[in-house]
Amino acid sequence: MYLIDTADTEIVKELVTVFEFRGVTTNPSLIAKENAHFFNRVNALSDAIAPNPVYVQVNAESVEAMMQEVSLFKERLKRSFVLKVPTTREGFKLMRRLKGDTEIAATAVSNFHQGMMSVECGAGTLVVYVQRLIKEGLSPIDLIKSLRDKVDKEGLDVTILAASFDSPPLVESALANGAHMATVKPKILWSLFKHQATEKSVRRFSKLFQETYKKAHTATERE
């Protein structure tokens, strides 16, 4: 249900010692921020999250240039990956060419028809950028609902992946309203799985156990 949205290998290694994730999502800006060699970093991320995949995005603007990128990905990446393809005119062309050959995640899906056409062109995953759409004055949660409703009614083998969050409530809203998965930045991920009420309960139970055990142990010694 959850993926890690980062290009920081060490953070991925740390997170996977605690939680279970479905993969790692990257984009060119995330890797650029790490000042890392692209293929070396993606391979390192793949090793860290294996056997689950890394989502890698094409960056060229024309379908021919995109095809060259895909060839490079297949040549230089050690493990299988999911290819993120934008829902643009050239992106749809690429999806059609790769249909049945490469696992495709249609990215930046901004309306219902982009999502449905992506499915027709071969995408198995639809990526909806929640916070980005909100900034554009759009309703990503309504979009997720409509996509999920169609996917379920038609029995389509399609996953809706929500992305781009700036707060835990948005992650919850996306998953509660139809997204199958959410990819989340590490800082928010840590906060999702920690709650003050849980910490208080654990401390209270521990204290009670220690007090009870100590009393029982002392009584036994006196006998």
Secondary structure, DSSP 8 states (H G I E B T S, - for coil): -EEEE---HHHHHHHHTTS--S-EE--HHHHHHTT--HHHHHHHHHHHHTTS-EEEE---SSHHHHHHHHHHHHHH-SS-EEEEEESSHHHHHHHHHHTTTS-EEEES--SHHHHHHHHHTT-SEEEEEHHHHHHTT--HHHHHHHHHHHHHHHT---EEEEE--SSHHHHHHHHHTT-SEEEE-HHHHHHHT--HHHHHHHHHHHHHHHHHHHHHHHHHHH-
